[in-house]
Structures are given as structure tokens and as C-alpha cells.
Amino acid sequence: MITGQTAAESEMLEIRCLLNYIFETSGYDLRNYAYASLRQRLKAAAFSARAGSIAEFHQIIRGDGKALQQLLSSIATGVTGLFRDPDFYAAVRKKVVPILRTYPSIDIWHAGCATGEEVYSMAILLKEEGLYDKCRLYATDMNESMLQKAHSGVFSSSLLQHYNDNYQKSGGKETLSLYFRRREQECCFSESLKKRIVFGQHNLVTDSSFKEFQLIACRNVMIYFNKQLQERVFRLLHESLCSFGVLGLGRGETLKFSKIEEFYEPLDARQKLYRRLT
């Protein structure tokens, strides 16, 4: 510790050095993640690696590429699930689907898709609304291992009852079992459900817009970012959304007080669905 520094200041410096190293060696820029939650995750990872400090953990990361990948996976892992927040999907059925019907073709972006459950939820919804065949769903995440899991379309059968409950609450029109096949302890989504989904690596922190979309879902991603990074991502999403397109955020996220707020109107404020005005 530098003379005159508090323990908290010293730890903050150690974290900053580690984040700089991660960015320089892997391209993952975590430097503008919300400090409190990032610190908590780094401390937990250091504890798991039996490191006595962030500085000691930094040395472990330097000497073990596998440890770095494990750390990135743990930070990137978001909370997700099939038809998670059922009221959101009920609102999409009621308020977004009529808008989507007006387009001859539909591009949808799930930004920060994690292990893919929410993009499969959207695919099921679109099938039931008769829109799936004119849609292309782009599911992106910065973490390659999570994308591989998403692409596999496999989930644990132990989650089936919970997922079925969510599906019913979201306004599901069929039975969830129509969309997957069960094998022992796993369930795998059908190929017909996966055929319009494109999985790809994309980093919201460092990458640019790659297409124009009619609907963007970026849910429960920006809660991990500080204000500066949130604004950067909001700009990216705004640039990627067509005029009068729809943006869906997570329950704890909002466009209020952002620099792009003036360009949107709430389509369903409670469910964090916003429509671009121009």
C-alpha cells in the first residue's frame, strides 16, 4: 500500500490495474462497469482462487489464461430464464406484436443474450403470433462460452415446471412441450424454433451498430454499467433501432434521465417498453 492510502483506495487501485490488464490482453473492457457490483464479483472470484487480495488475484490471472476466462464468464453471467418476467412478454404480445405486423420483414436484436432463454422465449411468442417466418432474430453476447450454450438450445429439465408456469402467465397459446424434445435430464429446443435465430459475438462496450432493427431487447444488462457506459450503450441501441421501432429494457432499467429519452415515448412504462418517435 502506498503511504497515505486507505485500504479502500489501495484496493480500488488494484482493481483498476487488473481491469486495465484484462482489457489489454483480452479486449474485454470492464472499466466502466458499476464499481460496487464489479468489486463484489472480483472479490468472490479472488476468494474462489484462494487469493488474499485483488493484487494477488491479478498475479494468478497473469499466469493462468484459464483463470481469466473463468473470471470473464462469471462476470458476464446474467440472470435469465424462459419467459422470465412473464408480464413483459404479455405486453409484447398485446402492444408490440401489432406494430411488428405492419412490417414486411422484421429484424430483432437480443443484446446481451446470455445463455439464450429469452431469445427462445421471443421465438416461441412470434411463432404463436404467426410472425416467426418473416423474422430474423439476432442473439449476441460478449462471452463465447455462453453463446455456445445458447446455440445448443439445451436447458435442464428440472426447470421445466417453472418455465411452463412463466409461459402460461405470459399468455402462451399452446403447450410449451411443443417446442422442445426431452432427453433424460435435459430438454432441447426444436430445430424449427432455432432456424431463424442468428447467434454472434458482440461487445456492447466496445463494438458498434451492425444492423437496423424493428425491435431491440436489452434487458438486465445495463444495471451492471455505470452512468457513462449506460449512455454509450443507449446511443448504440438508438443508432440500431429504426424509426418508430421498439426498445425493451429490464425491470430495473429506464430511459428516464438518459440523453436519448426525448426521442422515445413509453409504449408500456411498467414493462419498460419504449417506442422511438422518429
Secondary structure in CASP SS format (residue, H / E / C, confidence):
PFRMAT SS
TARGET T0000
AUTHOR 0000-0000-0000
METHOD secondary structure of the structure
MODEL  1
M C 1.00
I C 1.00
T C 1.00
G C 1.00
Q C 1.00
T C 1.00
A H 1.00
A H 1.00
E H 1.00
S H 1.00
E H 1.00
M H 1.00
L H 1.00
E H 1.00
I H 1.00
R H 1.00
C H 1.00
L H 1.00
L H 1.00
N H 1.00
Y H 1.00
I H 1.00
F H 1.00
E H 1.00
T H 1.00
S H 1.00
G C 1.00
Y C 1.00
D C 1.00
L C 1.00
R C 1.00
N C 1.00
Y E 1.00
A C 1.00
Y H 1.00
A H 1.00
S H 1.00
L H 1.00
R H 1.00
Q H 1.00
R H 1.00
L H 1.00
K H 1.00
A H 1.00
A H 1.00
A H 1.00
F H 1.00
S H 1.00
A C 1.00
R C 1.00
A C 1.00
G C 1.00
S C 1.00
I H 1.00
A H 1.00
E H 1.00
F H 1.00
H H 1.00
Q H 1.00
I H 1.00
I H 1.00
R H 1.00
G H 1.00
D C 1.00
G H 1.00
K H 1.00
A H 1.00
L H 1.00
Q H 1.00
Q H 1.00
L H 1.00
L H 1.00
S H 1.00
S H 1.00
I H 1.00
A H 1.00
T C 1.00
G C 1.00
V C 1.00
T C 1.00
G C 1.00
L C 1.00
F C 1.00
R C 1.00
D C 1.00
P H 1.00
D H 1.00
F H 1.00
Y H 1.00
A H 1.00
A H 1.00
V H 1.00
R H 1.00
K H 1.00
K H 1.00
V H 1.00
V H 1.00
P H 1.00
I H 1.00
L H 1.00
R C 1.00
T C 1.00
Y C 1.00
P C 1.00
S C 1.00
I E 1.00
D E 1.00
I E 1.00
W E 1.00
H E 1.00
A E 1.00
G C 1.00
C C 1.00
A C 1.00
T C 1.00
G C 1.00
E H 1.00
E H 1.00
V H 1.00
Y H 1.00
S H 1.00
M H 1.00
A H 1.00
I H 1.00
L H 1.00
L H 1.00
K H 1.00
E H 1.00
E C 1.00
G C 1.00
L C 1.00
Y H 1.00
D H 1.00
K H 1.00
C E 1.00
R E 1.00
L E 1.00
Y E 1.00
A E 1.00
T E 1.00
D E 1.00
M C 1.00
N C 1.00
E H 1.00
S H 1.00
M H 1.00
L H 1.00
Q H 1.00
K H 1.00
A H 1.00
H H 1.00
S H 1.00
G C 1.00
V E 1.00
F E 1.00
S E 1.00
S H 1.00
S H 1.00
L H 1.00
L H 1.00
Q H 1.00
H H 1.00
Y H 1.00
N H 1.00
D H 1.00
N H 1.00
Y H 1.00
Q H 1.00
K H 1.00
S C 1.00
G C 1.00
G C 1.00
K C 1.00
E C 1.00
T C 1.00
L H 1.00
S H 1.00
L H 1.00
Y H 1.00
F E 1.00
R E 1.00
R E 1.00
R E 1.00
E C 1.00
Q C 1.00
E E 1.00
C E 1.00
C E 1.00
F E 1.00
S C 1.00
E H 1.00
S H 1.00
L H 1.00
K H 1.00
K C 1.00
R C 1.00
I E 1.00
V E 1.00
F E 1.00
G E 1.00
Q E 1.00
H C 1.00
N C 1.00
L C 1.00
V C 1.00
T C 1.00
D C 1.00
S C 1.00
S C 1.00
F C 1.00
K C 1.00
E C 1.00
F E 1.00
Q E 1.00
L E 1.00
I E 1.00
A E 1.00
C E 1.00
R C 1.00
N C 1.00
V C 1.00
M H 1.00
I H 1.00
Y H 1.00
F E 1.00
N C 1.00
K H 1.00
Q H 1.00
L H 1.00
Q H 1.00
E H 1.00
R H 1.00
V H 1.00
F H 1.00
R H 1.00
L H 1.00
L H 1.00
H H 1.00
E H 1.00
S H 1.00
L E 1.00
C E 1.00
S E 1.00
F E 1.00
G E 1.00
V E 1.00
L E 1.00
G E 1.00
L E 1.00
G C 1.00
R C 1.00
G C 1.00
E C 1.00
T C 1.00
L C 1.00
K C 1.00
F C 1.00
S C 1.00
K C 1.00
I C 1.00
E H 1.00
E H 1.00
F H 1.00
Y E 1.00
E E 1.00
P E 1.00
L E 1.00
D E 1.00
A C 1.00
R C 1.00
Q C 1.00
K C 1.00
L E 1.00
Y E 1.00
R E 1.00
R E 1.00
L C 1.00
T C 1.00
END
